[in-house]
Amino acid sequence: MESLGQCIYAWMEANELTVAQLSKKLGFKSKTSLFRLLHGQSNEYSRDRFYHAIENELDEEWRARFRLALLTERIGAQRHALLQALDHCLFAKGEKAPSFIWLPQESGGTILILGCPWASVFSLADHWLAESTDTRVIHYFTRKELLASDELLPGLIGHIGALRYQAVLLDAEEAKPLPLTWNIVLHTVNQETQALLISENSGAWEHLNNGDAWLRALNSQLAQLPQTPLYRFDQLKSSSDYKVFTQQSYQMEYNRKTLIIKPTPGMQMMPADVVESTFIDYLIQNMEPVAMARESLIYTFEKRVKNFYACRKPRFLLLSVDAMLRFARTGLMDDQFFAFRPYTKGERVKVFKALQEFSRRAGVAFRFRAGDGWSVSAEVYEGFGALFYPSATNYNTALGDYRELLLPGPEFADLLFQYAGELLFANPPEESVDDTFARFIREAEREEEK
């Protein structure tokens, strides 16, 4: 992350300005004030005052660069790097394959990873999972590591679909050191265990003797620590699965400040009668196990809709322009529930008008991201945590893959709210929200006329 001082130096060099010349240009009585800015010794008021003094002389590229530098100064380089990594893994496409840590070539078995919050260790896991379908990886780390590493959280989000990779949060008190050897990998195959100590900087590894003894000690120590598996709902197909799924969704959403980042609206964001019609009509035409829970699912769904529209806590929503236009034309969401028929043309107009009206309320902030949708959606609930899941899914693991990543706790919710405030919602939309919804409505009505 570039500091404000580095950014100022770069701008001065690009414009061939000396410290004395820039100080005079800004009306500073001496060069001391500028030297403080250059060496990170100024306060937020001075930094903002400097930026506003030169803002009109900056093109858009330099303005964006200075705003990022100011953000780094305000929240710290480590936190800014984590927010940028989060933004990158949600919206960037065409990732370059990371380099591997190469380990001895046995295949199969179980790999236990403790710590190692680095991208290179996810490459290690990917290599072993690709080598054998019998391999599974269990990755343990602490809450502190998850909040401090700008590589661990993107790795977890990127492995939502890797069902043989499991992540477990060790929720030990931060003041109490963990009774474990850290940054170690234990690979067990054919009842024999190798212990490898991983180096953070080089990605190299050191082979430790007596791997079986290391494993016995580790299992004994882990049994004494509170553990929270972070992935859930990789089995969604029976009526009982969906009852639990919807009930937990309601408990998570109830009366909380909310952030939703997904290409198309969640079912709890739409008129209840419209969604229920798509569900009931589908079940009339199809024999599905989920029909056994129909009344229970409708009851819980109605509570979710009521909570979404009646809750007075702030709501922040980011949707995709292209995905919404696609819904206007086809009646299908990016994450259309498998037991919903396509929405009729009239229903699409009703959905858009309901959301448009909702967007005008106090405490509601809508944004639309230009272009197509993105591969991972996020929902954040104040005091509860942050949830990530595939944007394109039918929520039925008998028909396709689905799994969620849930980061529990207010600190993870706060991280995502900060991300939204600093990077997603910091600037007003180029097109008014009303005008964007009007586009969607016109598109749906045009389809209706065809």
C-alpha positions as CSV (number, residue, x, y, z in Angstrom):
1,M,0.0,0.0,0.0
2,E,1.3,3.4,-1.0
3,S,1.6,6.0,1.9
4,L,0.5,9.6,1.5
5,G,4.2,10.7,1.6
6,Q,5.1,8.3,-1.2
7,C,2.2,9.5,-3.3
8,I,3.1,13.2,-2.7
9,Y,6.7,12.5,-3.7
10,A,5.5,10.7,-6.9
11,W,3.2,13.6,-7.8
12,M,5.9,16.2,-7.2
13,E,8.3,14.2,-9.4
14,A,5.7,13.9,-12.2
15,N,5.2,17.7,-12.0
16,E,8.8,18.6,-11.4
17,L,8.1,20.4,-8.1
18,T,10.5,20.8,-5.3
19,V,9.5,20.9,-1.6
20,A,10.0,24.6,-1.6
21,Q,8.0,25.2,-4.7
22,L,5.0,23.0,-3.5
23,S,5.1,24.7,-0.1
24,K,4.9,28.1,-1.7
25,K,2.1,26.9,-4.0
26,L,0.1,25.6,-1.0
27,G,0.6,28.8,0.9
28,F,2.5,27.1,3.7
29,K,4.6,29.5,5.9
30,S,7.5,27.1,6.0
31,K,8.5,23.8,4.5
32,T,8.0,22.0,7.9
33,S,4.3,21.3,7.3
34,L,5.0,19.6,3.9
35,F,7.9,17.6,5.4
36,R,5.6,16.3,8.1
37,L,3.2,15.1,5.4
38,L,6.0,13.5,3.5
39,H,7.3,11.6,6.5
40,G,4.0,10.4,8.0
41,Q,4.0,12.8,10.9
42,S,0.7,14.7,10.2
43,N,-2.8,14.2,11.5
44,E,-5.9,13.5,9.6
45,Y,-7.0,17.1,9.5
46,S,-3.7,18.2,7.9
47,R,-3.8,15.3,5.4
48,D,-7.3,16.1,4.2
49,R,-6.5,19.8,4.1
50,F,-3.5,19.1,1.8
51,Y,-5.6,16.9,-0.5
52,H,-8.4,19.4,-0.9
53,A,-5.8,22.1,-1.6
54,I,-4.4,20.2,-4.6
55,E,-7.5,18.3,-5.7
56,N,-8.5,20.6,-8.5
57,E,-5.1,20.2,-10.1
58,L,-5.4,16.4,-10.2
59,D,-6.7,14.2,-13.0
60,E,-9.0,11.3,-12.1
61,E,-6.1,8.8,-12.0
62,W,-4.2,10.9,-9.5
63,R,-7.3,11.6,-7.5
64,A,-8.0,7.9,-7.1
65,R,-4.3,7.3,-6.2
66,F,-4.4,10.0,-3.5
67,R,-7.7,8.8,-2.1
68,L,-6.2,5.3,-1.7
69,A,-3.1,6.8,0.0
70,L,-5.3,8.8,2.4
71,L,-7.2,5.6,3.2
72,T,-3.9,3.8,4.0
73,E,-2.9,6.6,6.4
74,R,-6.3,6.6,8.1
75,I,-6.9,2.8,8.7
76,G,-3.3,1.5,8.4
77,A,-1.5,-0.4,5.6
78,Q,-2.4,-3.9,7.0
79,R,-6.1,-3.2,7.2
80,H,-6.1,-1.5,3.8
81,A,-4.3,-4.5,2.2
82,L,-7.0,-6.8,3.7
83,L,-9.8,-4.6,2.2
84,Q,-8.1,-4.5,-1.2
85,A,-7.6,-8.3,-1.1
86,L,-11.3,-8.8,-0.3
87,D,-12.3,-6.5,-3.2
88,H,-10.0,-8.4,-5.5
89,C,-11.2,-11.9,-4.6
90,L,-14.9,-10.8,-4.9
91,F,-14.7,-9.0,-8.2
92,A,-11.4,-9.7,-10.0
93,K,-11.4,-12.2,-12.9
94,G,-8.7,-14.2,-14.7
95,E,-6.5,-15.0,-11.7
96,K,-2.9,-16.0,-12.4
97,A,-2.2,-19.5,-10.9
98,P,0.0,-19.2,-7.8
99,S,3.3,-21.1,-7.4
100,F,3.3,-24.4,-5.6
101,I,5.2,-25.5,-2.5
102,W,6.4,-29.0,-3.6
103,L,6.3,-31.7,-1.0
104,P,7.2,-35.4,-1.1
105,Q,5.1,-37.2,-3.6
106,E,2.9,-39.6,-1.6
107,S,-0.8,-39.3,-2.6
108,G,-4.0,-39.7,-0.6
109,G,-4.5,-39.4,3.1
110,T,-5.2,-36.5,5.4
111,I,-3.3,-33.2,5.6
112,L,-3.5,-31.1,8.7
113,I,-2.3,-27.5,8.4
114,L,-1.8,-25.3,11.5
115,G,-1.5,-21.6,10.8
116,C,0.4,-20.9,7.5
117,P,-2.0,-18.0,6.5
118,W,-0.3,-17.6,3.1
119,A,-1.3,-18.0,-0.5
120,S,1.5,-20.5,-1.1
121,V,-0.1,-22.9,1.4
122,F,-3.4,-22.8,-0.5
123,S,-1.3,-23.8,-3.6
124,L,0.0,-26.7,-1.5
125,A,-3.5,-27.8,-0.7
126,D,-4.6,-27.5,-4.3
127,H,-1.7,-29.6,-5.4
128,W,-2.5,-32.4,-3.0
129,L,-6.2,-32.3,-3.7
130,A,-5.5,-32.6,-7.4
131,E,-3.0,-35.5,-6.9
132,S,-5.6,-37.8,-5.4
133,T,-9.4,-37.8,-4.9
134,D,-8.7,-39.6,-1.6
135,T,-6.9,-36.6,-0.1
136,R,-8.6,-34.2,2.3
137,V,-7.2,-31.1,3.9
138,I,-8.1,-29.6,7.3
139,H,-6.7,-26.1,7.9
140,Y,-6.6,-24.7,11.4
141,F,-5.9,-21.0,12.2
142,T,-6.9,-18.3,14.7
143,R,-9.3,-15.4,14.6
144,K,-6.3,-13.0,14.9
145,E,-4.6,-14.6,11.8
146,L,-7.8,-14.3,9.8
147,L,-8.1,-10.6,10.5
148,A,-4.4,-9.9,10.0
149,S,-3.6,-11.8,6.8
150,D,-4.5,-10.4,3.3
151,E,-4.0,-13.9,1.9
152,L,-5.9,-16.1,4.2
153,L,-9.4,-14.7,3.7
154,P,-9.2,-14.6,-0.1
155,G,-7.9,-18.2,0.0
156,L,-11.0,-19.3,2.1
157,I,-13.4,-17.5,-0.3
158,G,-11.6,-19.1,-3.3
159,H,-12.0,-22.6,-1.8
160,I,-15.7,-22.5,-1.1
161,G,-16.2,-25.0,-3.9
162,A,-13.3,-27.3,-2.9
163,L,-15.3,-29.6,-0.8
164,R,-12.3,-31.7,0.4
165,Y,-10.7,-28.6,1.9
166,Q,-12.0,-27.8,5.3
167,A,-11.2,-24.7,7.4
168,V,-11.5,-24.6,11.2
169,L,-11.3,-21.5,13.4
170,L,-9.5,-22.1,16.7
171,D,-11.3,-19.7,19.0
172,A,-8.8,-19.6,21.9
173,E,-8.5,-16.4,23.9
174,E,-6.0,-14.1,22.3
175,A,-4.3,-13.5,25.7
176,K,-3.7,-17.2,26.2
177,P,-1.0,-18.6,23.9
178,L,-2.0,-21.7,21.9
179,P,-0.4,-24.9,23.2
180,L,0.6,-25.9,19.7
181,T,3.6,-25.8,17.4
182,W,2.6,-23.3,14.7
183,N,3.1,-23.1,10.9
184,I,3.3,-26.9,10.6
185,V,1.8,-29.4,8.1
186,L,1.1,-33.0,9.1
187,H,0.5,-35.4,6.2
188,T,-0.9,-38.8,7.1
189,V,-1.0,-41.6,4.5
190,N,-1.1,-45.3,5.0
191,Q,-1.1,-44.8,8.8
192,E,2.3,-43.0,8.6
193,T,2.7,-39.2,9.3
194,Q,5.2,-36.7,7.9
195,A,5.7,-33.5,9.9
196,L,6.8,-30.4,7.9
197,L,7.7,-27.0,9.4
198,I,6.8,-24.3,6.8
199,S,8.8,-21.1,6.3
200,E,6.6,-18.0,5.9
201,N,9.0,-16.0,3.8
202,S,10.5,-18.5,1.4
203,G,7.8,-21.2,1.3
204,A,10.5,-23.7,2.0
205,W,9.9,-26.6,4.4
206,E,11.9,-28.5,7.0
207,H,11.2,-32.2,7.6
208,L,10.7,-33.0,11.3
209,N,11.3,-36.5,12.7
210,N,8.7,-38.6,14.6
211,G,5.6,-37.5,12.6
212,D,3.3,-39.9,14.3
213,A,4.3,-38.4,17.7
214,W,3.6,-35.0,16.4
215,L,0.2,-36.1,15.2
216,R,-0.7,-37.7,18.6
217,A,0.3,-34.6,20.5
218,L,-1.6,-32.3,18.1
219,N,-4.8,-34.3,18.3
220,S,-4.6,-34.2,22.1
221,Q,-4.0,-30.5,22.1
222,L,-6.7,-29.7,19.6
223,A,-9.3,-31.7,21.6
224,Q,-8.9,-29.1,24.4
225,L,-9.5,-26.0,22.2
226,P,-12.9,-24.6,21.0
227,Q,-13.2,-25.2,17.3
228,T,-15.6,-23.6,14.7
229,P,-15.8,-25.2,11.2
230,L,-16.2,-22.3,8.8
231,Y,-17.9,-24.1,5.8
232,R,-21.5,-25.3,6.0
233,F,-24.5,-26.5,4.0
234,D,-22.6,-28.7,1.5
235,Q,-25.6,-31.0,1.7
236,L,-28.8,-29.3,0.7
237,K,-31.4,-31.6,-0.8
238,S,-34.0,-32.9,1.7
239,S,-37.0,-31.1,3.2
240,S,-35.3,-31.1,6.6
241,D,-32.1,-29.6,5.1
242,Y,-34.2,-26.7,3.7
243,K,-36.1,-26.1,6.9
244,V,-32.8,-25.8,8.8
245,F,-31.4,-23.6,6.0
246,T,-34.3,-21.1,6.0
247,Q,-34.7,-21.0,9.8
248,Q,-31.0,-20.2,10.2
249,S,-31.2,-17.5,7.5
250,Y,-34.0,-15.9,9.4
251,Q,-32.2,-16.0,12.7
252,M,-29.1,-14.5,11.1
253,E,-31.1,-11.7,9.4
254,Y,-33.5,-10.7,12.2
255,N,-33.3,-7.1,13.2
256,R,-29.7,-6.5,12.1
257,K,-27.9,-3.9,10.1
258,T,-27.3,-5.6,6.8
259,L,-24.9,-5.5,3.8
260,I,-25.8,-7.7,0.7
261,I,-23.4,-8.0,-2.3
262,K,-24.9,-10.2,-4.9
263,P,-25.8,-9.9,-8.7
264,T,-29.6,-10.3,-8.2
265,P,-31.9,-9.9,-5.2
266,G,-32.3,-12.5,-2.5
267,M,-35.7,-14.0,-2.2
268,Q,-36.2,-12.2,1.1
269,M,-35.9,-8.9,-0.8
270,M,-38.9,-9.5,-3.0
271,P,-42.7,-9.4,-2.6
272,A,-43.8,-12.5,-0.7
273,D,-46.8,-13.2,-3.0
274,V,-44.6,-13.2,-6.1
275,V,-42.0,-15.6,-4.7
276,E,-44.6,-17.9,-3.2
277,S,-46.4,-18.2,-6.5
278,T,-43.2,-19.3,-8.2
279,F,-42.7,-22.0,-5.5
280,I,-46.2,-23.3,-5.4
281,D,-46.6,-23.4,-9.2
282,Y,-43.4,-25.4,-9.5
283,L,-44.5,-27.9,-6.9
284,I,-47.8,-28.5,-8.6
285,Q,-46.0,-29.6,-11.7
286,N,-43.1,-31.5,-10.1
287,M,-42.7,-34.1,-7.5
288,E,-40.0,-32.9,-5.2
289,P,-38.9,-34.0,-1.6
290,V,-38.9,-30.3,-0.6
291,A,-42.7,-30.3,-1.1
292,M,-43.0,-32.0,2.3
293,A,-41.8,-28.8,4.0
294,R,-43.8,-26.5,1.8
295,E,-45.9,-24.8,4.6
296,S,-42.9,-24.5,6.9
297,L,-40.8,-23.0,4.2
298,I,-43.4,-20.5,3.2
299,Y,-44.0,-19.5,6.9
300,T,-40.3,-18.9,7.5
301,F,-39.9,-17.1,4.2
302,E,-42.8,-14.7,5.0
303,K,-41.0,-13.9,8.3
304,R,-37.8,-13.2,6.4
305,V,-39.6,-10.8,4.0
306,K,-41.4,-9.0,6.8
307,N,-38.1,-8.6,8.7
308,F,-36.3,-7.2,5.5
309,Y,-38.9,-4.6,4.8
310,A,-39.9,-3.7,8.4
311,C,-36.5,-3.6,10.0
312,R,-35.3,-0.1,10.8
313,K,-31.6,-0.9,10.9
314,P,-29.5,0.4,8.0
315,R,-29.4,-1.8,4.8
316,F,-26.7,-1.6,2.1
317,L,-27.2,-3.4,-1.2
318,L,-25.0,-3.9,-4.2
319,L,-26.4,-5.6,-7.3
320,S,-25.2,-6.1,-10.9
321,V,-26.6,-4.1,-13.7
322,D,-26.2,-6.8,-16.4
323,A,-27.5,-9.6,-14.1
324,M,-30.6,-7.5,-13.3
325,L,-31.2,-6.8,-17.0
326,R,-30.9,-10.5,-17.7
327,F,-33.5,-11.2,-15.0
328,A,-35.8,-8.5,-16.6
329,R,-35.5,-10.4,-20.0
330,T,-35.6,-14.0,-18.8
331,G,-37.3,-14.2,-15.4
332,L,-34.4,-16.1,-14.0
333,M,-32.1,-15.0,-11.2
334,D,-28.4,-15.9,-11.2
335,D,-29.2,-17.9,-8.1
336,Q,-32.6,-19.1,-8.9
337,F,-33.9,-21.7,-6.3
338,F,-34.3,-25.0,-8.1
339,A,-38.0,-25.3,-7.0
340,F,-39.0,-21.9,-8.4
341,R,-40.5,-21.6,-11.9
342,P,-39.3,-18.6,-13.9
343,Y,-40.9,-15.3,-12.8
344,T,-43.5,-14.0,-15.2
345,K,-43.1,-10.7,-17.0
346,G,-45.6,-9.0,-14.8
347,E,-43.9,-10.4,-11.7
348,R,-40.6,-9.0,-12.8
349,V,-42.1,-5.5,-13.0
350,K,-43.6,-5.9,-9.6
351,V,-40.2,-7.0,-8.1
352,F,-38.4,-4.0,-9.6
353,K,-41.1,-1.5,-8.5
354,A,-41.1,-2.9,-4.9
355,L,-37.3,-2.6,-4.7
356,Q,-37.4,0.8,-6.3
357,E,-39.8,2.0,-3.6
358,F,-37.7,0.3,-0.9
359,S,-34.5,2.1,-2.2
360,R,-36.1,5.5,-1.4
361,R,-36.4,4.8,2.3
362,A,-34.2,6.4,4.9
363,G,-31.4,4.1,6.0
364,V,-31.4,2.2,2.7
365,A,-28.4,2.5,0.3
366,F,-28.5,0.9,-3.1
367,R,-25.6,0.7,-5.6
368,F,-25.4,-1.0,-9.0
369,R,-22.1,-2.3,-10.3
370,A,-21.7,-2.0,-14.1
371,G,-21.1,-5.1,-16.1
372,D,-22.0,-8.7,-15.5
373,G,-22.3,-10.5,-12.1
374,W,-19.5,-11.9,-10.0
375,S,-18.7,-15.4,-8.8
376,V,-19.1,-15.0,-5.0
377,S,-21.9,-13.2,-3.1
378,A,-21.7,-11.9,0.4
379,E,-24.2,-11.1,3.1
380,V,-23.1,-9.3,6.3
381,Y,-25.1,-9.0,9.5
382,E,-24.1,-6.7,12.4
383,G,-23.0,-8.6,15.5
384,F,-23.4,-11.9,13.7
385,G,-20.7,-12.2,11.0
386,A,-20.1,-12.4,7.3
387,L,-21.4,-15.0,4.9
388,F,-20.0,-15.9,1.4
389,Y,-21.5,-18.3,-1.2
390,P,-21.6,-19.0,-4.9
391,S,-23.5,-16.3,-6.9
392,A,-24.6,-18.9,-9.5
393,T,-26.4,-21.8,-7.8
394,N,-29.7,-23.5,-7.6
395,Y,-29.3,-24.3,-3.8
396,N,-29.6,-28.1,-4.4
397,T,-26.5,-30.2,-3.9
398,A,-28.2,-33.2,-5.6
399,L,-28.2,-31.1,-8.9
400,G,-25.0,-29.1,-8.4
401,D,-22.3,-27.8,-5.9
402,Y,-23.1,-25.5,-3.1
403,R,-21.3,-24.6,0.1
404,E,-21.2,-21.5,2.3
405,L,-18.3,-19.8,4.2
406,L,-19.5,-18.2,7.5
407,L,-17.1,-16.0,9.4
408,P,-18.7,-15.7,12.8
409,G,-18.4,-12.7,15.1
410,P,-18.8,-9.0,15.1
411,E,-15.2,-8.3,14.0
412,F,-15.8,-10.0,10.6
413,A,-19.1,-8.1,10.1
414,D,-17.2,-4.8,11.0
415,L,-14.5,-5.7,8.5
416,L,-17.1,-6.0,5.6
417,F,-19.0,-2.9,6.7
418,Q,-15.7,-1.0,6.6
419,Y,-15.0,-2.5,3.2
420,A,-18.4,-1.3,1.9
421,G,-18.0,2.1,3.4
422,E,-14.5,2.8,2.2
423,L,-14.5,1.1,-1.3
424,L,-18.1,0.2,-2.4
425,F,-20.3,3.0,-1.2
426,A,-17.8,5.9,-0.7
427,N,-18.9,7.7,-3.9
428,P,-22.4,8.6,-5.2
429,P,-23.6,6.5,-8.1
430,E,-23.1,7.8,-11.7
431,E,-26.7,7.1,-12.5
432,S,-29.4,7.7,-9.9
433,V,-30.9,4.6,-8.3
434,D,-34.4,5.6,-9.5
435,D,-33.1,5.9,-13.1
436,T,-31.4,2.5,-12.9
437,F,-34.6,0.8,-11.6
438,A,-36.6,2.6,-14.4
439,R,-34.3,1.0,-16.9
440,F,-35.0,-2.5,-15.5
441,I,-38.8,-1.8,-15.5
442,R,-38.7,-0.6,-19.1
443,E,-36.7,-3.7,-20.1
444,A,-39.3,-6.0,-18.4
445,E,-42.2,-4.1,-19.9
446,R,-40.6,-4.3,-23.3
447,E,-40.4,-8.1,-22.9
448,E,-44.1,-8.0,-21.8
449,E,-45.1,-6.4,-25.1
450,K,-43.3,-9.0,-27.3
